[in-house]
Amino acid sequence: SNLDAQLRHGMRVEIRALQQRLDMTVVYVTHDQIEAMSMADRIVLMREGRIEQEGSPEDLYARPATIFAARFIGTPAMNLVALEDGPQGAVIRGAQEPVLRGRGAGLTLGVRPEHVRLIDTGGVCAEVTSAEYHGADTIITARVGHESVLARATGQSRLAAGMQVRLGWDPDSIHVFDA
């Protein structure tokens, strides 16, 4: 953690290559999720001394078992928004448009920022609060009802705070967690 980002990346590559070349089993303990995701065949995610989830990096990322795992794995973290009951199904807390059929009270909707898209129709109405340009992508923060949602847009996005947009995602990309 005391190395600059470029040197840290190089060390991860070297350690992983050494482990593979020597065909060794290695237990590597880290608090850095990028190290864990890039170096591991299997991850044991622990919380307060207990195993929260165990599996391949792909499993933990694509199928987090708990809100803690969903929040911990991924940069930026998975969007986790509170749902409530609406007249036509579950809605994001404080919003109007339904995002799920059935009840919403007590549920949390999870969707990764890279699965959130800016769309012309459908989805949910949102107000842009910020747009951070990172070079290859832009991280857009938008308010949906009383919740914040991050979207990862490719390249530079010229959205300004206060702009009204619509956000959508593929139903297969969502996760629903029950409190």
LOBA-614775 format. One line per 10 residues: number of its first residue (from 1); for each residue x, y, z of N, C-alpha, C. Coordinates in steps of 0.2 Angstrom, whole numbers, plus 5000, padded with zeros to 4 digits. Layout:
<recs>
NUM = X:Y:Z:X:Y:Z:X:Y:Z | ...
</recs>
This chain:
<recs>
1 = 5004:4994:5000:5000:5000:5000:5004:5006:5000 | 5011:5006:5002:5015:5011:5002:5018:5013:4995 | 5017:5009:4990:5020:5009:4984:5015:5014:4979 | 5018:5017:4974:5014:5021:4970:5010:5016:4965 | 5005:5018:4962:5000:5014:4959:5003:5010:4953 | 5008:5012:4950:5011:5009:4944:5016:5003:4947 | 5019:5005:4952:5024:5000:4955:5020:4994:4959 | 5014:4996:4962:5010:4991:4965:5007:4986:4960 | 5005:4989:4954:5003:4985:4948:5008:4980:4946 | 5014:4982:4945:5020:4978:4943:5021:4973:4948
11 = 5021:4974:4955:5022:4969:4960:5016:4964:4960 | 5010:4966:4959:5005:4961:4958:5006:4956:4953 | 5008:4959:4947:5010:4954:4941:5016:4950:4943 | 5021:4952:4946:5027:4948:4947:5025:4943:4952 | 5021:4944:4958:5020:4939:4963:5015:4934:4960 | 5010:4936:4956:5006:4931:4952:5010:4927:4947 | 5015:4929:4944:5019:4926:4939:5023:4921:4943 | 5026:4923:4948:5030:4919:4952:5027:4913:4955 | 5021:4914:4958:5016:4909:4960:5015:4904:4955 | 5013:4906:4949:5011:4901:4944:5017:4898:4941
21 = 5023:4901:4940:5029:4898:4938:5031:4892:4943 | 5031:4893:4949:5033:4888:4954:5027:4884:4956 | 5021:4885:4953:5016:4880:4954:5014:4879:4962 | 5014:4885:4965:5013:4885:4972:5006:4887:4974 | 5004:4884:4980:4998:4887:4983:5000:4892:4988 | 4997:4898:4987:4999:4904:4991:4993:4907:4994 | 4994:4908:5001:4988:4912:5004:4991:4919:5005 | 4987:4923:5002:4989:4931:5002:4983:4934:5005 | 4985:4938:5011:4980:4942:5015:4981:4949:5013 | 4975:4952:5011:4975:4959:5009:4969:4962:5011
31 = 4969:4969:5012:4963:4973:5012:4961:4976:5006 | 4965:4975:5001:4965:4979:4994:4961:4974:4990 | 4955:4976:4988:4951:4971:4984:4953:4971:4977 | 4957:4976:4974:4960:4975:4968:4965:4970:4968 | 4969:4970:4973:4974:4964:4974:4971:4958:4974 | 4966:4957:4978:4962:4951:4978:4959:4948:4972 | 4956:4953:4968:4953:4951:4962:4958:4950:4957 | 4963:4953:4956:4968:4952:4951:4973:4946:4952 | 4974:4944:4958:4979:4939:4960:4976:4932:4962 | 4970:4932:4964:4967:4926:4967:4963:4921:4962
41 = 4964:4915:4963:4960:4910:4960:4953:4909:4964 | 4954:4910:4971:4949:4909:4975:4949:4915:4980 | 4944:4918:4982:4944:4923:4987:4940:4921:4993 | 4942:4922:4999:4938:4921:5005:4937:4928:5008 | 4931:4931:5007:4930:4938:5010:4927:4937:5017 | 4931:4940:5021:4930:4940:5029:4927:4946:5031 | 4923:4946:5036:4920:4952:5040:4919:4950:5047 | 4923:4954:5051:4923:4953:5058:4925:4946:5060 | 4930:4943:5057:4932:4936:5059:4928:4931:5056 | 4923:4932:5052:4919:4927:5049:4919:4927:5042
51 = 4918:4921:5039:4918:4921:5031:4911:4924:5029 | 4912:4929:5025:4906:4932:5022:4904:4929:5015 | 4909:4927:5011:4908:4924:5005:4914:4921:5003 | 4914:4915:4999:4920:4912:4996:4918:4910:4989 | 4923:4911:4985:4923:4909:4978:4928:4912:4973 | 4927:4911:4967:4931:4914:4962:4930:4922:4962 | 4935:4926:4960:4934:4933:4959:4928:4934:4955 | 4927:4930:4950:4921:4931:4945:4914:4930:4949 | 4914:4925:4953:4908:4923:4957:4906:4929:4962 | 4911:4931:4966:4910:4937:4971:4908:4943:4967
61 = 4911:4945:4961:4909:4951:4958:4902:4950:4955 | 4900:4944:4951:4894:4944:4948:4888:4941:4952 | 4890:4938:4958:4884:4935:4962:4886:4936:4969 | 4886:4943:4971:4888:4944:4978:4882:4941:4983 | 4884:4937:4988:4879:4934:4992:4876:4939:4997 | 4879:4944:4999:4877:4949:5004:4878:4956:5002 | 4875:4960:5005:4876:4968:5004:4883:4969:5005 | 4886:4967:5011:4893:4968:5012:4897:4966:5006 | 4897:4960:5003:4901:4958:4998:4899:4962:4992 | 4893:4964:4991:4891:4968:4985:4895:4975:4985
71 = 4895:4978:4991:4898:4984:4993:4906:4984:4992 | 4909:4978:4995:4916:4978:4995:4919:4977:4989 | 4916:4973:4984:4919:4971:4978:4917:4975:4972 | 4922:4978:4969:4920:4983:4963:4922:4990:4965 | 4925:4993:4960:4926:5000:4960:4924:5004:4954 | 4919:5008:4955:4916:5010:4961:4911:5004:4963 | 4909:5004:4969:4905:4999:4972:4898:4998:4969 | 4895:4993:4970:4888:4992:4967:4884:4997:4970 | 4879:4999:4966:4874:5004:4968:4869:4999:4973 | 4868:5002:4979:4863:4998:4983:4858:5003:4986
81 = 4852:5003:4983:4847:5008:4985:4841:5004:4988 | 4838:5008:4993:4832:5005:4997:4826:5006:4992 | 4822:5001:4993:4816:5000:4989:4810:5001:4994 | 4805:5004:4991:4798:5004:4995:4793:5002:4990 | 4787:5001:4993:4781:4999:4990:4778:5005:4986 | 4777:5004:4980:4773:5009:4975:4767:5006:4973 | 4762:5010:4970:4756:5007:4968:4756:5002:4962 | 4762:5002:4958:4763:4997:4953:4769:4993:4953 | 4771:4992:4959:4777:4988:4961:4782:4992:4965 | 4788:4988:4966:4793:4991:4970:4796:4997:4967
91 = 4797:5003:4970:4801:5009:4968:4807:5010:4972 | 4811:5014:4969:4817:5016:4973:4814:5021:4978 | 4817:5021:4984:4814:5026:4989:4814:5033:4987 | 4808:5035:4987:4807:5042:4985:4805:5043:4978 | 4805:5038:4974:4804:5039:4967:4797:5036:4965 | 4795:5037:4959:4789:5035:4956:4788:5029:4952 | 4793:5028:4948:4793:5023:4943:4795:5016:4946 | 4791:5011:4944:4792:5004:4947:4799:5001:4944 | 4803:4998:4948:4809:4995:4946:4808:4987:4946 | 4803:4985:4950:4802:4978:4951:4795:4976:4952
101 = 4793:4971:4950:4786:4969:4952:4785:4967:4959 | 4780:4968:4962:4778:4966:4969:4781:4971:4974 | 4782:4968:4980:4784:4972:4985:4791:4975:4985 | 4792:4981:4988:4799:4983:4989:4801:4985:4996 | 4796:4986:5001:4798:4987:5008:4803:4982:5010 | 4808:4984:5013:4813:4979:5016:4818:4977:5012 | 4817:4978:5005:4822:4976:5000:4827:4981:4998 | 4833:4979:4996:4838:4983:4993:4840:4981:4986 | 4839:4985:4981:4841:4984:4974:4848:4985:4973 | 4852:4981:4970:4859:4981:4968:4860:4981:4961
111 = 4864:4986:4958:4866:4986:4951:4872:4989:4950 | 4877:4986:4947:4884:4988:4946:4883:4995:4941 | 4888:5000:4943:4888:5006:4939:4889:5005:4931 | 4892:5000:4929:4893:4998:4922:4887:4995:4919 | 4882:4993:4923:4876:4991:4920:4871:4996:4919 | 4872:5002:4923:4867:5008:4922:4869:5012:4916 | 4863:5013:4912:4864:5016:4906:4860:5023:4906 | 4862:5028:4902:4858:5033:4900:4853:5031:4895 | 4847:5032:4895:4842:5030:4890:4837:5036:4889 | 4834:5035:4883:4829:5041:4881:4822:5040:4884
121 = 4820:5033:4884:4813:5032:4887:4813:5026:4892 | 4808:5026:4896:4808:5021:4901:4813:5022:4907 | 4814:5017:4911:4819:5017:4916:4816:5022:4922 | 4821:5025:4925:4819:5030:4930:4822:5037:4929 | 4818:5042:4931:4820:5049:4931:4825:5050:4936 | 4830:5054:4934:4836:5055:4939:4838:5062:4937 | 4842:5065:4943:4845:5072:4942:4852:5071:4943 | 4856:5073:4938:4864:5072:4939:4866:5077:4944 | 4870:5074:4949:4873:5078:4954:4881:5079:4953 | 4884:5075:4949:4891:5076:4947:4893:5071:4941
131 = 4898:5073:4938:4901:5068:4932:4908:5069:4933 | 4912:5063:4935:4919:5063:4935:4922:5060:4929 | 4926:5064:4926:4929:5061:4920:4936:5057:4922 | 4936:5051:4920:4942:5047:4922:4947:5045:4916 | 4945:5048:4910:4949:5046:4904:4945:5041:4900 | 4946:5035:4902:4942:5029:4898:4935:5030:4899 | 4933:5032:4905:4926:5033:4907:4924:5039:4911 | 4918:5040:4912:4915:5045:4916:4911:5042:4921 | 4912:5043:4928:4907:5041:4933:4902:5046:4934 | 4896:5045:4933:4890:5049:4934:4886:5048:4940
141 = 4885:5053:4944:4881:5052:4950:4875:5055:4949 | 4869:5052:4950:4863:5055:4949:4858:5053:4955 | 4854:5057:4957:4849:5056:4962:4843:5054:4959 | 4840:5048:4962:4834:5045:4960:4830:5044:4966 | 4825:5048:4966:4821:5049:4973:4826:5051:4978 | 4826:5047:4983:4830:5049:4989:4837:5046:4989 | 4838:5042:4984:4844:5038:4983:4849:5041:4978 | 4856:5039:4979:4861:5041:4974:4862:5034:4970 | 4863:5035:4963:4865:5030:4959:4871:5032:4954 | 4876:5028:4954:4882:5029:4950:4881:5025:4943
151 = 4883:5028:4938:4883:5025:4931:4890:5026:4928 | 4893:5021:4925:4899:5022:4922:4898:5022:4914 | 4899:5028:4912:4898:5029:4904:4905:5029:4901 | 4906:5026:4895:4912:5026:4891:4914:5033:4889 | 4920:5034:4890:4923:5040:4887:4921:5046:4891 | 4921:5052:4888:4919:5058:4891:4911:5060:4891 | 4908:5061:4896:4901:5063:4896:4900:5070:4898 | 4897:5074:4894:4896:5081:4896:4890:5082:4899 | 4889:5079:4905:4883:5080:4909:4885:5085:4915 | 4880:5090:4916:4882:5094:4921:4877:5093:4927
161 = 4879:5095:4933:4874:5095:4939:4868:5098:4937 | 4862:5095:4939:4856:5098:4938:4852:5095:4932 | 4856:5092:4928:4852:5090:4922:4848:5084:4923 | 4842:5083:4920:4838:5078:4921:4839:5073:4915 | 4840:5066:4918:4841:5061:4913:4837:5055:4915 | 4837:5050:4911:4834:5044:4913:4839:5038:4913 | 4838:5034:4918:4843:5028:4919:4839:5022:4918 | 4843:5017:4915:4840:5010:4914:4845:5005:4915 | 4843:4999:4916:4848:4993:4916:4844:4987:4914 | 4848:4982:4912:4845:4976:4910:4842:4972:4916
171 = 4836:4969:4916:4834:4966:4922:4838:4960:4924 | 4842:4957:4920:4846:4952:4922:4853:4954:4926 | 4854:4961:4926:4860:4963:4929:4858:4966:4936 | 4852:4965:4939:4851:4967:4946:4851:4962:4951 | 4852:4964:4957:4852:4959:4963:4847:4962:4968 | 4844:4958:4971:4839:4960:4976:4841:4957:4983 | 4842:4961:4988:4844:4959:4994:4838:4960:4999 | 4837:4955:5003:4832:4956:5008:4835:4957:5015 | 4833:4963:5018:4835:4964:5025:4834:4959:5030
</recs>
